[in-house]
């Protein structure tokens, strides 16, 4: 009978559904535990700040509190002296009186309807504004901060300079499900200041909201700190190195990029042309042509990329695809020259710079991956 059940399609489908429900319950339970823990941390941080302000317990409070709590709850790791200090720092970081009215308004907008009418936001001032919103929600002013793991929160408050930057990385973590190591890498590479900063003509060549979304996919500069190049490298060397490290390259490009190939052949008339790198963006629903230039930007670069986009739109794009986008990544650019070059081009193009690690001596050139190694690694990535 058991073997009959194992082979029964209806049973297998029902079992798969049960397994999915169990996993969902496990995820919800884990999120519930995390939410409750971070709510507790927020309240503990608020209590510590209040006690140190209104009692004579002084700086020794955290050390004594840590000792007493670890003695009572030895199985809980969150009561170390260093972690309690982080809890206090986390609370102070987000409860600062410099919180912008816009962010407070966001928190209030998430209140139940019956609580929104208790007091107009404009009548809540300074720290009182923060505290009342916290009290109404029963959690921090920024509800998203309790939706990411505690380790992520520590990384954000220790590495970010202000609340706007911190909130940006909180939202990115939630949107892209970043691990802590990826989050730290993005903060240290300055993603907050680089995203959406490239020169582009998207507003003129793409409809909204496609133009806004496309702009946010671009960075300036791109940081290829996973590469080391010889002094006299050219575009093909750079291309091969990026393909050899395609996983890191995709992470730097950002969420949504799917690698399709390099040196893609395009037949136009009686001639054959080759584009450096081709991607498909799963969120923008369009092909993305990436052209690499190991030299400074020149206006003719934009004209050639415009030609490639026209060819892709004609030969590969279907009715289900949005217009193809071009990204030209060069060693250096004059912003005004780039803006002039794009002003009369009718295809969507963005121009960005790139940054590398320091060049390696020519004597180490033999240690760079061979074409065979590149193809082997790329084949593994595709599989």
C-alpha positions in Angstrom: 0.0 0.0 0.0 2.9 2.4 0.8 4.5 1.9 -2.6 1.1 2.6 -4.2 0.8 5.9 -2.3 4.4 6.9 -3.3 3.5 6.4 -6.9 0.1 8.0 -6.7 0.1 11.5 -8.4 -2.7 12.9 -6.3 -0.9 11.8 -3.1 2.4 13.3 -4.3 0.8 16.6 -5.1 -1.0 16.7 -1.7 2.3 15.8 0.0 4.1 18.6 -1.8 1.4 21.0 -0.8 1.8 20.0 2.9 5.5 20.4 2.7 5.1 23.9 1.3 2.7 24.8 4.1 5.2 23.4 6.8 8.0 25.5 5.3 5.8 28.6 5.3 4.9 28.0 8.9 8.6 27.6 9.7 9.4 30.8 8.0 6.6 32.7 9.7 7.6 31.3 13.1 11.2 32.4 12.5 10.1 35.8 11.5 7.8 36.0 14.5 10.7 35.2 16.8 12.9 37.8 15.1 10.2 40.4 15.3 9.6 39.8 19.0 13.3 39.8 19.7 13.9 43.1 18.0 10.9 44.6 19.6 12.4 43.6 23.0 15.8 45.0 22.0 14.1 48.3 21.1 12.3 48.5 24.5 15.5 47.5 26.3 17.5 50.2 24.5 14.9 52.8 25.5 14.9 51.6 29.1 18.7 51.8 29.3 18.8 55.3 27.9 16.1 56.4 30.3 17.7 54.8 33.3 21.1 56.2 32.6 19.5 59.7 32.2 17.5 59.6 35.4 19.5 57.5 37.8 23.0 57.5 39.2 23.7 54.1 37.9 26.1 55.5 35.3 28.2 53.6 32.7 28.5 50.5 35.0 24.8 49.8 34.3 25.4 47.9 31.0 28.2 45.7 32.4 26.2 44.8 35.5 23.0 44.2 33.5 24.9 41.9 31.1 26.4 39.9 34.0 23.0 39.5 35.7 21.1 38.6 32.5 23.7 36.0 31.4 23.6 34.4 34.8 19.8 34.1 34.6 19.6 33.1 30.9 22.9 31.4 30.1 21.4 29.8 26.9 20.7 33.2 25.4 23.6 34.8 23.5 22.2 38.3 23.2 23.1 39.6 26.6 26.8 40.0 26.2 28.2 43.4 27.2 29.0 44.2 23.6 25.6 43.3 22.3 23.8 45.3 24.9 25.9 48.3 23.8 24.8 47.7 20.3 21.2 47.6 21.5 21.6 51.0 23.1 23.4 52.4 20.0 20.7 51.0 17.7 17.9 52.7 19.7 19.7 56.0 19.8 20.5 55.9 16.1 16.8 55.6 15.1 15.2 57.6 17.9 17.3 60.7 17.3 15.5 64.0 17.4 16.9 64.6 13.8 14.4 62.1 12.4 12.9 63.7 9.3 9.2 64.4 9.2 9.0 62.4 6.0 10.2 59.2 7.8 7.9 59.7 10.8 5.0 60.2 8.4 5.9 56.8 6.8 5.7 55.2 10.2 2.4 56.9 11.0 1.0 55.7 7.7 1.4 52.1 8.8 -0.7 52.6 12.0 -4.2 51.2 12.2 -6.9 53.7 11.0 -8.3 54.2 14.5 -4.8 55.2 15.8 -4.0 57.6 13.0 -6.6 60.1 14.1 -5.4 60.2 17.7 -3.1 63.2 17.1 -2.1 65.0 14.0 1.6 64.4 13.1 2.2 68.1 12.9 1.4 68.4 16.6 4.1 65.9 17.6 7.5 67.6 18.0 11.1 66.5 18.3 11.8 63.4 20.4 8.2 63.4 21.5 7.3 62.8 17.9 9.5 59.7 17.8 8.3 58.4 21.1 4.6 58.7 20.4 4.9 56.9 17.1 6.9 54.2 18.8 4.3 53.9 21.5 1.4 53.6 19.0 3.1 51.0 16.8 4.6 49.0 19.6 7.8 48.8 17.7 10.5 51.1 16.3 9.8 54.2 14.2 11.1 52.3 11.2 9.0 49.1 11.1 11.3 47.6 8.4 14.3 47.5 10.7 12.7 44.7 12.7 12.2 42.7 9.5 15.9 42.2 8.9 18.2 40.1 11.1 20.0 41.6 14.1 23.4 41.2 12.5 22.3 43.2 9.5 21.1 45.9 11.8 24.4 46.1 13.6 26.3 46.3 10.3 24.0 49.2 9.1 24.3 51.3 12.2 28.0 50.9 12.6 28.8 51.6 8.9 26.2 54.2 7.8 26.7 57.9 8.5 23.0 58.9 8.7 19.4 57.6 8.9 18.7 58.2 5.2 21.6 56.0 4.2 20.8 53.4 6.8 17.1 53.2 5.7 18.2 52.8 2.1 20.2 49.7 3.0 17.4 48.4 5.1 15.0 48.6 2.2 17.6 47.1 -0.2 18.1 44.2 2.2 14.4 43.5 2.3 14.0 43.9 -1.5 16.9 41.7 -2.5 17.2 39.4 0.4 20.9 40.3 0.9 23.0 38.1 3.2 25.1 40.0 5.8 28.3 39.7 3.8 26.6 41.1 0.6 25.1 43.9 2.7 28.5 44.8 4.1 30.1 44.7 0.7 27.4 47.1 -0.7 27.8 49.5 2.2 31.6 49.5 1.9 31.5 50.0 -1.9 29.3 53.1 -1.4 26.2 51.8 -3.3 24.0 54.5 -1.7 26.0 57.2 -3.4 26.5 55.4 -6.7 23.1 54.0 -7.6 21.1 55.9 -10.1 23.9 58.5 -10.6 25.0 57.6 -14.2 24.6 60.0 -17.1 21.7 58.8 -19.2 18.9 59.8 -21.6 16.2 57.4 -20.2 13.7 60.2 -19.4 13.7 61.1 -23.1 13.8 57.6 -24.6 11.7 55.5 -22.2 8.1 55.9 -20.8 7.5 56.2 -17.1 7.8 54.2 -14.9 10.3 52.3 -17.1 12.6 55.3 -17.3 12.7 55.7 -13.5 13.3 51.9 -12.9 16.0 51.9 -15.6 17.8 54.9 -14.0 17.9 53.1 -10.7 19.6 50.1 -12.2 22.7 52.2 -13.2 25.6 53.0 -10.9 28.4 55.5 -11.3 31.1 54.4 -10.9 31.0 50.6 -11.0 33.4 49.0 -8.6 35.3 46.1 -10.0 37.4 45.6 -6.9 37.5 41.8 -7.5 39.7 42.4 -10.5 43.5 42.9 -10.8 44.7 43.9 -14.2 48.1 44.4 -15.9 49.1 47.9 -16.7 48.4 47.9 -20.4 45.0 46.0 -20.5 42.5 46.7 -23.2 38.7 46.1 -23.6 39.1 42.4 -24.4 41.2 41.9 -21.3 38.7 43.6 -19.1 35.8 41.7 -20.7 37.5 38.4 -20.2 38.3 39.2 -16.6 34.7 40.2 -15.9 33.4 37.0 -17.5 35.9 35.0 -15.5 34.4 36.5 -12.3 30.8 36.7 -13.6 29.2 36.0 -10.2 30.9 39.1 -8.7 30.2 41.1 -11.8 26.5 40.2 -11.6 26.4 41.2 -8.0 27.9 44.6 -8.8 25.5 45.2 -11.7 22.6 44.6 -9.3 19.5 42.5 -8.9 17.7 41.4 -12.1 20.6 41.0 -14.5 20.8 37.6 -16.2 24.0 36.9 -18.2 23.4 35.8 -21.8 26.9 35.9 -23.4 29.9 37.8 -24.6 31.0 38.8 -28.1 27.4 38.3 -29.4 27.4 38.3 -33.2 25.0 40.6 -35.0 24.6 40.4 -38.8 23.7 43.8 -40.3 23.8 43.9 -44.1 26.8 42.1 -45.3 28.9 42.9 -42.2 29.1 41.1 -38.8 29.4 43.1 -35.6 30.1 41.9 -32.0 28.8 43.3 -28.8 30.9 43.0 -25.7 28.3 41.6 -23.2 24.6 40.9 -23.4 22.2 40.6 -20.5 18.5 40.3 -19.9 17.0 42.2 -17.1 14.2 40.2 -15.4 12.6 43.2 -13.7 12.8 45.7 -16.6 11.9 42.9 -19.1 14.4 44.0 -21.6 17.8 43.2 -23.2 20.8 45.1 -21.8 23.9 45.6 -23.9 27.0 46.4 -21.9 30.0 47.9 -23.8 33.3 48.2 -22.1 35.9 50.9 -22.9 39.3 50.8 -21.3 39.8 54.5 -22.3 38.0 57.8 -21.7 34.5 58.3 -23.1 34.3 59.6 -26.6 31.0 60.7 -28.3 31.4 58.1 -31.1 31.1 55.4 -28.4 27.5 56.4 -27.8 26.8 56.3 -31.6 28.1 52.8 -31.9 26.2 51.6 -28.9 23.0 53.2 -30.4 23.6 51.1 -33.5 23.9 47.9 -31.5 20.7 48.7 -29.7 18.9 49.2 -33.0 20.2 45.8 -34.1 19.1 44.0 -30.9 15.7 45.5 -31.1 15.3 44.4 -34.7 16.8 40.9 -34.4 16.1 39.7 -30.8 13.4 41.8 -29.1 9.9 40.4 -29.2 6.5 42.0 -28.5 6.9 40.9 -24.8 10.1 42.8 -24.4 10.6 46.4 -23.4 13.1 48.6 -25.5 16.7 47.4 -25.2 18.9 49.5 -22.9 22.6 50.2 -23.4 25.2 50.7 -20.6 28.6 52.1 -21.7 31.2 51.5 -18.9 34.4 53.5 -19.5 37.6 54.3 -17.7 36.7 58.0 -17.3 34.1 60.4 -18.7 33.5 64.2 -18.9 29.9 64.5 -17.7 29.1 67.4 -20.0 30.5 65.6 -23.1 28.5 62.5 -22.2 25.3 64.5 -21.8 25.8 66.2 -25.2 26.5 62.9 -26.8 23.3 61.4 -25.5 21.0 64.4 -26.0 20.0 63.5 -29.6 20.3 59.7 -29.5 16.9 58.0 -29.6 17.9 54.8 -27.9 18.1 54.5 -24.1 21.8 54.7 -23.0 23.6 55.2 -19.7 27.3 56.1 -19.4 29.2 55.2 -16.3 32.8 54.9 -15.1 34.5 51.9 -13.5 37.1 51.5 -10.7 39.6 48.7 -10.4 42.0 47.5 -7.8 45.6 48.5 -8.4 47.2 47.1 -11.5 49.4 44.1 -11.1 52.9 43.9 -12.6 53.3 42.5 -16.1 55.4 39.7 -14.7 52.2 38.2 -13.2 50.3 38.3 -16.4 50.8 34.5 -16.8 48.7 34.0 -13.7 45.6 35.5 -15.2 43.0 32.9 -16.3 43.3 31.5 -19.8 40.4 31.5 -22.3 39.9 27.8 -21.5 39.6 28.5 -17.8 37.2 31.4 -18.5 35.0 29.2 -20.6 35.1 26.4 -18.0 34.0 28.7 -15.2 31.4 30.4 -17.3 30.0 26.9 -18.2 29.7 26.2 -14.5 27.9 29.4 -13.9 25.4 28.6 -16.6 24.7 25.2 -15.2 
